[in-house]
Amino acid sequence: MQDESDTGASEAGFPGGMLNDLMSGDEVLLGFSSGTLIVIIAAIGLSVGGGIAARRFIFPKILDLLSKSERIDGGSLLAPKSLGWMIGFLLFSEILSWLDGNTTPIWDASMAQSAIDWSFTLFILGMLLAAYRLVDFLDAFIVVEGDVNIASRRSLASVAESVGHLVVFLLAAFVMAGLIGIDLNGLIAGLGITGLALALAARDSVANIFGAISIIIDQPFNVGDWILVDGIEGEVVEIGLRTTLIRSSADTLITVPNSNLVNSPVENFSQRRFRRIQPTFEFEADSDPESLKKFCENLLAKVNKEDPRAVKEDDSWVRVNAFGPSLVTVSCNFYSVQSAASQREMTEDILLLATELATDCGLTFHEPRLRRQN
């Protein structure tokens, strides 16, 4: 009698007592009472509502707080649907487990336990799917706009996404194997026996993976750099786990295995500190030497002293370079700031300035022409 009194007292509390009163009664469907069905339907509603709230409000807010980039606005972002399903199944599993442990529902115990187990299993699968989708947001956490190392961070984010997808895929494969009852111990032992054969078969893939790691560590180039390697020239678009994508000047995408990149010389044009300009001018062979010398001195002085784009003044020069039967060649060596637009503009200005100075110095540009043979 004392035990029954204690049990009744514990069940009379809130909300267990109220739920027991609601779920009591005769079985009406599949071993469930009408009150229990109402509670189950309410649990489904709470789970769906919790999943929607998590996807639309909670996770976007968390992402907004953690993200270091203004490119992702958590206030307007909707998280992957798998996050909503994940939270929904977790809530439903926890609610049923709480009902089973704290109340006395009128239901089919085996069916209820199956629902709990399946809900938790679907929660695990939803979590893995959500993790696979969330890997795409690594860029928001790694890349910080305005950071001096933004190029290297983009490269790291590119490889991290590839590695993240692979890790989540492998975890999902092991989880699925455990759910369907595959003996993982035997599988692992088998991998140990056939490991050498697999390593030989996948040596190219392994070399490419280590190539990606080498690129991230050594940083011969980053995402966004313009490079030349093995005759392939273009902008690095993406550094993946196996390959690197390069967009050529013709706007085509070229896929290059990472192992080729680490085993070949890479010319990185984006790492230049300055750009070289080397125009050449040809004058008639009978040009006055003093006029040629004056032209060289004036052109060098005006470019170095008056052009703000000019750098490396000590290494710049303008000199008579060669004589021919009908012409004299003047070569130049200038440096501009590291900008393609500045290089083109400065080259144009040098050519126009040279034309003006040649006229002032009384020089005539060489004109190839046919000469009558005597």
C-alpha positions as CSV (number, residue, x, y, z in Angstrom):
1,M,0.0,0.0,0.0
2,Q,2.8,2.4,0.9
3,D,4.5,1.8,-2.5
4,E,1.3,2.5,-4.4
5,S,0.8,5.7,-2.4
6,D,4.3,6.9,-3.2
7,T,3.7,6.1,-6.9
8,G,0.5,8.0,-6.9
9,A,2.1,11.0,-5.3
10,S,4.9,11.1,-7.8
11,E,2.5,10.8,-10.7
12,A,0.3,13.5,-9.3
13,G,2.9,16.2,-9.9
14,F,3.1,18.5,-12.9
15,P,3.2,17.6,-15.7
16,G,3.3,13.8,-15.1
17,G,0.0,13.6,-13.2
18,M,-1.9,15.7,-15.8
19,L,-0.4,13.6,-18.7
20,N,-1.3,10.3,-16.9
21,D,-4.9,11.5,-16.5
22,L,-5.1,12.5,-20.2
23,M,-3.5,9.3,-21.5
24,S,-5.6,7.0,-19.4
25,G,-8.5,5.1,-20.9
26,D,-9.2,2.3,-23.2
27,E,-7.2,1.4,-26.3
28,V,-8.8,2.8,-29.5
29,L,-6.1,2.4,-32.2
30,L,-3.0,0.1,-32.4
31,G,-2.8,-0.2,-28.6
32,F,-3.0,3.6,-28.1
33,S,-5.7,5.3,-26.1
34,S,-7.3,8.5,-27.5
35,G,-5.5,10.6,-24.9
36,T,-2.1,9.1,-25.8
37,L,-2.8,9.7,-29.5
38,I,-3.5,13.4,-28.6
39,V,-0.2,13.6,-26.7
40,I,1.7,11.9,-29.5
41,I,0.2,14.4,-32.1
42,A,1.1,17.3,-29.8
43,A,4.6,15.9,-29.6
44,I,4.8,15.8,-33.4
45,G,3.6,19.4,-33.5
46,L,6.2,20.5,-31.0
47,S,8.9,18.7,-32.8
48,V,8.0,20.2,-36.2
49,G,7.7,23.7,-34.6
50,G,11.0,23.3,-32.9
51,G,12.7,22.2,-36.1
52,I,11.3,25.2,-38.1
53,A,12.3,27.6,-35.3
54,A,15.8,26.2,-35.2
55,R,16.2,26.5,-39.0
56,R,14.7,29.9,-39.4
57,F,15.8,31.7,-36.3
58,I,18.2,29.9,-33.9
59,F,20.9,28.6,-36.4
60,P,21.0,31.7,-38.5
61,K,21.5,33.8,-35.4
62,I,24.3,31.5,-34.2
63,L,25.9,31.7,-37.7
64,D,25.6,35.5,-37.6
65,L,27.4,35.6,-34.3
66,L,30.2,33.2,-35.2
67,S,30.8,34.4,-38.8
68,K,33.7,36.7,-39.3
69,S,32.5,37.8,-42.7
70,E,29.8,40.4,-43.6
71,R,29.2,38.4,-46.8
72,I,26.9,36.1,-44.9
73,D,24.0,37.8,-43.1
74,G,22.5,35.5,-40.5
75,G,19.4,37.6,-40.3
76,S,18.4,36.8,-43.8
77,L,20.0,33.3,-44.1
78,L,17.9,30.2,-43.9
79,A,20.0,27.3,-42.6
80,P,19.9,23.9,-44.5
81,K,16.5,22.1,-44.2
82,S,18.5,19.1,-42.8
83,L,19.1,21.2,-39.6
84,G,15.3,21.5,-39.1
85,W,14.8,17.8,-39.6
86,M,17.6,17.0,-37.3
87,I,16.2,19.1,-34.4
88,G,12.7,17.8,-35.1
89,F,13.6,14.1,-34.9
90,L,15.7,14.8,-31.8
91,L,12.9,16.6,-30.0
92,F,10.4,13.8,-30.9
93,S,12.8,11.1,-29.7
94,E,13.4,12.9,-26.4
95,I,9.7,13.6,-25.8
96,L,8.8,9.9,-26.3
97,S,11.7,8.8,-24.1
98,W,10.6,11.2,-21.4
99,L,7.0,9.9,-21.6
100,D,8.2,6.4,-21.5
101,G,10.3,7.0,-18.4
102,N,8.2,9.5,-16.4
103,T,4.6,8.6,-17.2
104,T,2.3,5.6,-17.8
105,P,1.0,6.0,-21.3
106,I,-1.5,3.6,-22.8
107,W,0.3,2.5,-25.9
108,D,2.0,-0.4,-27.6
109,A,5.4,-0.4,-25.8
110,S,7.3,-2.1,-28.7
111,M,5.9,0.3,-31.3
112,A,6.8,3.2,-29.1
113,Q,10.3,2.0,-28.6
114,S,10.7,1.5,-32.3
115,A,9.5,5.1,-32.9
116,I,12.1,6.3,-30.3
117,D,14.9,4.3,-32.0
118,W,14.0,5.4,-35.5
119,S,13.6,9.0,-34.5
120,F,17.1,9.0,-33.0
121,T,18.5,7.2,-36.0
122,L,17.0,9.8,-38.3
123,F,18.4,12.5,-36.0
124,I,21.9,11.1,-36.6
125,L,21.4,10.9,-40.3
126,G,20.0,14.5,-40.3
127,M,23.0,15.6,-38.3
128,L,25.4,14.1,-40.8
129,L,23.6,15.6,-43.8
130,A,23.5,19.0,-42.0
131,A,27.2,18.7,-41.3
132,Y,27.9,18.0,-45.0
133,R,25.9,21.1,-46.0
134,L,27.4,23.3,-43.3
135,V,30.9,22.5,-44.6
136,D,30.0,25.0,-47.4
137,F,29.9,27.7,-44.8
138,L,33.5,27.2,-43.7
139,D,34.5,30.1,-46.0
140,A,32.6,32.4,-43.7
141,F,34.6,31.4,-40.7
142,I,38.0,31.2,-42.2
143,V,38.0,34.1,-44.6
144,V,38.0,37.6,-43.1
145,E,37.5,40.5,-45.5
146,G,40.2,43.0,-45.3
147,D,42.7,40.6,-43.7
148,V,46.2,40.9,-45.1
149,N,46.3,37.1,-45.5
150,I,42.9,36.9,-47.3
151,A,44.3,35.0,-50.3
152,S,45.9,32.3,-48.1
153,R,42.7,32.1,-46.1
154,R,40.7,31.5,-49.2
155,S,43.1,28.7,-50.3
156,L,42.7,27.2,-46.8
157,A,38.9,27.4,-47.0
158,S,38.9,25.8,-50.4
159,V,40.9,22.7,-49.1
160,A,39.0,22.7,-45.8
161,E,35.7,22.3,-47.6
162,S,37.0,19.4,-49.6
163,V,38.5,17.7,-46.5
164,G,35.3,18.4,-44.6
165,H,33.1,16.8,-47.2
166,L,35.3,13.7,-47.3
167,V,35.4,13.4,-43.4
168,V,31.6,13.7,-43.2
169,F,31.1,11.2,-46.0
170,L,33.4,8.6,-44.3
171,L,31.6,9.2,-40.9
172,A,28.2,8.7,-42.6
173,A,29.5,5.5,-44.2
174,F,30.6,4.1,-40.9
175,V,27.3,5.2,-39.2
176,M,25.2,3.6,-41.9
177,A,27.2,0.4,-41.7
178,G,26.6,0.3,-38.0
179,L,22.9,1.0,-38.4
180,I,22.3,-1.8,-40.9
181,G,24.4,-4.3,-38.8
182,I,27.6,-4.6,-40.8
183,D,30.5,-5.9,-38.7
184,L,33.0,-3.0,-38.8
185,N,35.7,-5.0,-37.0
186,G,35.9,-7.4,-39.8
187,L,35.9,-4.6,-42.3
188,I,38.8,-2.8,-40.5
189,A,40.7,-6.1,-40.4
190,G,40.2,-6.6,-44.1
191,L,41.4,-3.1,-44.8
192,G,44.6,-3.9,-42.9
193,I,45.2,-7.0,-45.1
194,T,44.4,-5.3,-48.3
195,G,45.9,-1.9,-47.3
196,L,49.0,-2.4,-49.5
197,A,47.0,-3.2,-52.6
198,L,44.7,-0.2,-52.0
199,A,47.7,2.1,-51.5
200,L,49.2,1.0,-54.8
201,A,45.9,1.4,-56.6
202,A,45.2,4.8,-55.1
203,R,48.8,6.1,-55.2
204,D,47.9,8.9,-57.6
205,S,44.9,10.0,-55.4
206,V,47.1,9.9,-52.3
207,A,49.8,12.0,-54.1
208,N,47.2,14.6,-55.0
209,I,45.9,14.8,-51.5
210,F,49.4,15.3,-50.1
211,G,49.9,17.8,-53.0
212,A,47.0,19.8,-51.7
213,I,48.5,19.8,-48.2
214,S,51.8,20.9,-49.6
215,I,50.2,23.8,-51.4
216,I,48.5,25.0,-48.2
217,I,51.7,24.7,-46.2
218,D,54.2,26.1,-48.7
219,Q,51.8,28.5,-50.4
220,P,53.4,28.8,-53.8
221,F,50.1,30.3,-54.9
222,N,46.7,31.1,-53.4
223,V,43.2,31.3,-54.7
224,G,43.0,34.4,-57.0
225,D,46.6,34.3,-58.1
226,W,47.6,34.3,-61.7
227,I,50.1,31.5,-62.4
228,L,52.0,29.7,-65.1
229,V,52.8,26.0,-64.7
230,D,53.6,23.4,-67.4
231,G,52.4,25.7,-70.1
232,I,49.1,26.4,-68.4
233,E,48.5,30.0,-67.5
234,G,45.5,31.5,-65.7
235,E,43.8,32.4,-62.4
236,V,43.6,29.9,-59.6
237,V,39.8,29.5,-58.9
238,E,39.8,26.6,-56.5
239,I,42.2,24.4,-54.7
240,G,40.6,21.0,-54.1
241,L,41.6,17.8,-52.4
242,R,42.6,16.2,-55.7
243,T,42.8,18.9,-58.3
244,T,43.2,22.7,-58.7
245,L,41.0,24.6,-61.0
246,I,42.6,27.3,-63.2
247,R,40.6,29.7,-65.4
248,S,42.6,30.6,-68.5
249,S,42.6,34.0,-70.3
250,A,40.1,32.4,-72.8
251,D,37.8,31.9,-69.8
252,T,38.0,28.1,-69.9
253,L,38.5,26.0,-66.8
254,I,41.6,23.8,-66.6
255,T,41.8,21.0,-64.1
256,V,45.3,20.3,-62.9
257,P,46.2,17.4,-60.5
258,N,47.8,18.7,-57.3
259,S,50.7,16.3,-57.7
260,N,51.7,18.0,-61.0
261,L,51.6,21.4,-59.3
262,V,54.0,20.5,-56.5
263,N,56.4,18.7,-58.9
264,S,56.6,21.4,-61.5
265,P,58.0,25.0,-61.4
266,V,55.2,27.5,-60.7
267,E,55.5,31.1,-61.9
268,N,53.3,33.3,-59.8
269,F,52.6,36.6,-61.5
270,S,50.5,37.9,-58.7
271,Q,53.5,37.9,-56.3
272,R,55.4,40.5,-58.4
273,R,56.4,43.6,-56.5
274,F,56.6,45.6,-59.7
275,R,56.2,45.3,-63.4
276,R,58.9,45.8,-66.0
277,I,58.5,48.0,-69.1
278,Q,61.1,47.7,-71.9
279,P,60.2,49.8,-75.0
280,T,62.7,50.0,-77.9
281,F,63.1,52.9,-80.3
282,E,64.8,52.9,-83.7
283,F,66.2,56.0,-85.2
284,E,68.0,56.7,-88.5
285,A,71.6,55.7,-88.6
286,D,72.8,59.2,-89.3
287,S,71.2,60.6,-86.1
288,D,73.4,63.1,-84.2
289,P,75.2,61.3,-81.2
290,E,74.6,64.3,-79.0
291,S,70.9,64.4,-79.8
292,L,70.7,60.7,-79.0
293,K,72.4,61.2,-75.7
294,K,70.1,64.1,-74.9
295,F,67.1,62.1,-75.8
296,C,68.1,59.2,-73.5
297,E,68.8,61.6,-70.6
298,N,65.6,63.6,-70.9
299,L,63.4,60.5,-71.3
300,L,65.0,58.8,-68.2
301,A,64.7,62.0,-66.1
302,K,61.1,62.7,-67.0
303,V,59.8,59.2,-66.4
304,N,61.7,58.7,-63.1
305,K,61.1,62.2,-61.7
306,E,57.6,63.1,-63.0
307,D,55.7,59.8,-63.2
308,P,54.3,58.7,-59.8
309,R,53.9,55.1,-61.1
310,A,57.6,54.7,-61.7
311,V,59.6,52.6,-59.1
312,K,63.2,51.3,-58.8
313,E,64.7,54.5,-60.1
314,D,68.3,53.2,-59.6
315,D,67.6,50.2,-61.8
316,S,66.0,52.2,-64.6
317,W,68.0,53.3,-67.7
318,V,67.8,54.5,-71.3
319,R,70.8,53.7,-73.5
320,V,71.8,53.4,-77.1
321,N,71.9,49.7,-77.5
322,A,72.9,48.8,-81.0
323,F,73.9,50.2,-84.4
324,G,72.9,48.8,-87.8
325,P,73.5,49.8,-91.4
326,S,70.5,52.0,-91.5
327,L,69.4,52.4,-87.9
328,V,70.4,53.0,-84.3
329,T,68.5,51.3,-81.5
330,V,67.7,52.9,-78.1
331,S,66.6,50.4,-75.4
332,C,64.8,51.4,-72.2
333,N,64.2,49.7,-68.8
334,F,61.6,51.1,-66.5
335,Y,59.5,49.6,-63.6
336,S,55.9,50.4,-62.6
337,V,53.9,49.6,-59.6
338,Q,52.4,46.1,-59.4
339,S,49.2,46.8,-61.4
340,A,48.4,45.7,-64.9
341,A,46.4,48.8,-65.6
342,S,49.3,51.0,-64.4
343,Q,51.7,49.1,-66.6
344,R,49.6,49.6,-69.7
345,E,49.0,53.3,-69.0
346,M,52.7,54.0,-68.2
347,T,53.8,52.2,-71.3
348,E,51.5,54.3,-73.4
349,D,52.7,57.5,-71.7
350,I,56.4,56.6,-72.3
351,L,55.8,56.0,-76.0
352,L,54.0,59.3,-76.4
353,L,56.7,61.1,-74.4
354,A,59.4,59.5,-76.5
355,T,57.8,60.8,-79.7
356,E,57.7,64.3,-78.3
357,L,61.3,64.2,-77.0
358,A,62.5,62.8,-80.3
359,T,61.0,65.7,-82.2
360,D,62.5,68.2,-79.7
361,C,66.0,66.6,-80.1
362,G,65.7,66.7,-83.9
363,L,65.7,62.8,-84.2
364,T,63.9,60.9,-87.0
365,F,62.5,57.5,-86.3
366,H,63.8,54.8,-88.7
367,E,61.6,54.0,-91.7
368,P,62.3,50.7,-93.4
369,R,62.2,51.2,-97.1
370,L,63.4,49.4,-100.3
371,R,66.6,50.8,-101.7
372,R,67.4,50.6,-105.4
373,Q,70.3,48.4,-106.1
374,N,72.9,49.8,-108.3
